[in-house]
Amino acid sequence: MEQVPITKQGAELMSAELKELKSVKRPAVIQAIAEAREHGDLKENAEYHAAREEQGFIEARITDLESKLSNAQIIDVTTLSHMEKVVFGATVIVYDEEKDTEVTYQIVGDDEADIKQNKISVNSPVARALIGKEIEDVAIVKAPNGDKELEIVDIKYI
């Protein structure tokens, strides 16, 4: 299977979630199922069915996280400080002339992307336009409502 890039921080968050699911949530749902079984008839036992459904979600998430971590290519961007180009994991400050604002983006893997935290997927149009560029370069983002120009103000590897 193909390796998928992920930042070191993203891998640590996934590992922490996996540990929480395995050591806390899985045992709790197993206990809830055991308690619900003690209440008798399983056909009409809502607690039992809810606990089984939750167990299914937990097991699916565990499988998903294990799969993603096993196929992850973990990239520690702090070791890339000698570079002067936008690469995966870099934090990029861009100037949007149209809106007269500066925006900071971090280019991350698909599973880490969160626009609320300005973490954009490496596969997004903005990230694809920025990768390979240097400070003072202008990246042209192809958007449905026309091209958008973003001037690179700074690149950080944090």
N, C-alpha and C positions, 0 to 999 in steps of 0.2 A: 504494500500500500504506500501511497505517496506521502512524504513528510510534509507537515503543515507548519509554517513559521508561527512562533508565539514568543512574546517577550518573557523575560525571566520573571517579571512581576506577575504576568498573566498565568504562567505555569504554577507559581507559588499560590495564587488565589485558587486555582483549580485543585491543587493538591490539598489545600486546607479544606475546601468544600468536600472533597472526597473523604478525607479523614473524618470530618464531622458526620457525614452520612453513614459511614461504616461504624464509627465508634459510639455515636449518640442516637441518631435517628433510626437506624435499622434495629438496634436492640429495643428502643422504645416502642416501635410499631409491632415487633414480635410480642412484646409484653401486652400491648393493647389487644392483639388478636387472641392471646391466651386468656385474658380476662373476659373478652366478649364470648369466647367458647363456653366459659363457665356459666353464662346466663341461659343456656339451653338451646332451643330450636334455632339452628343456623339459617333456615330459610327466611325467617321473618326478623332476623336480628340485624338492625340497621348499624349498630356499632361494629359488628363483625365485618359487614360488607364495606363500611367506610375504612376500617383499618386495613382490609385486604387491598382496597383500591389505593390507599396511601402506600402500602408496601410495594405495589406494582410501580408507582411513580418513583419511589426511592430506588428500587432495583434498576429501573430503566436509566435513571440519572447516574447511578454508580457505573453501569455498563458504558454509558456515553462518555463520562469523564475518563474512565480507564482507557477507552479506545482513543480518545483525543490526546491524552498524555502519552500513550505508547507511540503515537504517530507524530508527536510534536518535535519540531526542530527548535529547541530553545535558544534564543538569541539574547545575549546580554549586551545591551547597547552601551553600557558604561565602558566597555572595552574598545569602542569604536571612535573615541574622541579625536584621534588623529586625522579623521576623514573630514572633508569639506563639502561633501555632497549629501543630499537627502537620501537616506536609506531606510529600510525597514527598522522600526523602533525609534527613529529619530523624532524629536519634538521640533516642530517647525513653526516659526512665527511668520505670518504672511500679512501683507497689506492689500486690502481689497479697495482699489481706487474708486470703484463704482459706489461703494457704501461709505468710503472714507473711514475705514476701521481696520484695526489690527486684530487678527485672530490667531490663536495658538492651537495647533493640531499635533497629536501624537499618532504616528502611523503604526497600527497594531494588527494582529491577526483577526480573522473573521469572528472568532468566538469572544474576543476581548472588546470589540468595537462597541462604543457607547457615546453617541453624539452629545449627550448631556455633559459628559466629562471631556468633550472634544477629542475623543479617541476614535479615529476613523480607520476603517478596514483598509488593508493594503490593496484590496481589489476595488475600492471605491474610485469613482472618476477623479475626485480631488487628489487622492493619494497617487494614483497612476500618473497624473499630470505633474506632481511634485517630485517623484522619485527620479534621481539622477541629476537634479538641478542643484545649483550652488547659490550662495548669498548674492543678492541683487539680480538673479535671473527672474524672468517672468514666466510663470506656468500658465498655460491656457487650458482651462477646464471646459470640456465639451458638455454643455447642459442643454436640456430640452428647449429652454427659452433663449438660447444663444450662448456663444462663448463667453467665459468669465476669465478675467485676467487677475492673477494673484502674484504679487511681487514678494520674493523671499527676503525677509528682513534678517532672520537669524536661524541658525540650526544648532540644536543642543542634543547631546547624547546623555540623557539622564535617566 
